[in-house]
Amino acid sequence: MLDAAIRPHIDKPLAVVAQRAVALGVSANTVTALAFASGMAAAALVAAQLYWVALGALLLSRFLDGLDGAIARQTKLTDLGGYLDITLDFIVYASVVFAFALADPVRNALAAAFLTTSFMAPASTFLAYAIFAQKHGISTNIRGAKSLYYLGGLTEGFETILTLCLMCAFPDWFAVIAVVYGVMCWITGGTRIAVAVQTFGTPREN
């Protein structure tokens, strides 16, 4: 929901850091791998109930996740880079949620299962729309230059990161936060399906 509004404020500082990284010969895919490793470390730290350390690892992961795109825009956007970026993001998000279930199965397992399932609503509608948007020649740069079409919604990257950070900062409230965000994910999925029906519902002329 807020990704497009926040993008202009983070692009410039990320570009400065990216310029220095490019000068050092650091590739976008290397930073993507580091972002994934840091995200998975955050999940492991959550499972160990080291929540504040996990929060630091998660923030580092998401900073690196933004930096890889900035590096790619200064070098070359590739299909592999876009593929790794989006797939590894989803794995990190789900892993952190699962880690809360491991940390306290009695209190968190059911809410974690609900949120993990709910993630499928925005994830599947996002990726499926991107496939058919490319097929129909639909593009947008509202979230900067991307390897695939980014369809907006109530729960985008910023909202997901904020939610995971809140979970780390207030682990006793995990179940409540997870259920609320899970409902928001279903709303996002529903609105994106509605957009898809409007966009792709008319038969294409041969």
Buried (B, 14 or more C-beta within 10 A) or exposed (E): EEBBEEBEEBBEEBBEBBEEBBEEEBBBBBBBBBBBBBBBBBBBBBBEBBBEBBBBBBBBBBBBBBBBBBBBBBBEEBEEBBEBBBEBBBEBBBBBBBBBBBBBEEBBBBBBBBBBEBBBBBBEBBBBBBEEBEEEEBEEEEBBEBBBBBBBBBBBBBBBBEBBBBBBEEBEEBBEBBBBBBBBBBBBBBBBBEBBEEBBEEEEEE
